[in-house]
Amino acid sequence: MFLTALYNLFLICYDFEKIQAHLIIMKKSNSAYIKNITKKFKQNANPENAVPMKKYMKNRFEFFGIKSPERKIIIKEFFAEKGLPEFIDLNEIIDELFQLPEREFQYFAIELCGKFKKSWTEESLSLFEKMAITKAWWDSVDYIKSVCFKPYFLKFPDRRYEITQRWIDSGNMWLQRLSLIYQLGYKDKTDVELLKRNILQLNKSDEFFVQKGIGWALRDYARFDPDFVKDFVAKTDLKPLSKREALKNL
């Protein structure tokens, strides 16, 4: 009996060592992946562009100075050359990318998430939410909306009411903004009742980005149903900014 117990203990320790070794390999692999994209960005850095880009973002972030069109080409070439990491490693890689100072790393992290769309589970939402409130500003939040939240809710539509209500109740203005704008471009797939519900809970907000989000959401839907938007704006007590944005093209 003693020998059996000792043997079982040996197997447990052996498995634990294998797991540890595997984790070390994974971490090294993730580190190499990030080093490779860092090298790409550094090779294409433009200090002259970095100054106005940083200023445009209210000096909140550092930049390599790679403008969006060029950055997209660089990232496309990078994916073609290096491929994608394992889906199981995505959270760790995203966390590391969001800790780095240059804003291009966060843009890359968002695009990387989009590459795994087919692998997303309902639990992927927690990663997207973490990204949305980390180093949050309109550029990253709106980009995450397009790449992550918009397709996520098309894939898991049953969660929309519960999740957007949680965002509204959170008091976080970026999550509140997302509850308003994630349906942009949905057209006939827009859940109008949900849009109305969320607007009516946030129409008294003093936050600029929330007010702007209300107007943007209504202006976008006006392309599909202008009469609804005109009627809704006429009957709803909206902040002046929201109203102006909603009726801009009507």
Secondary structure, DSSP 8 states (H G I E B T S, - for coil): -HHHHHHHHHHHHHHHHHHHHHHHHHHHHHHHHHHHHHHHHHHT--HHHHHHHHHHTTT-SB-----HHHHHHHHHHHHHHH----GGGHHHHHHHHHHSSBHHHHHHHHHHHHTTGGG--TTHHHHHHHHHHSS--HHHHHHHIIIIIHHHHHHSGGGHHHHHHHHHHH--HHHHHHHHHTTTT-GGG--HHHHHHHHHHHTT---HHHHHHHHHHHHHHHTT-HHHHHHHHHHS---HHHHHHHTTT-
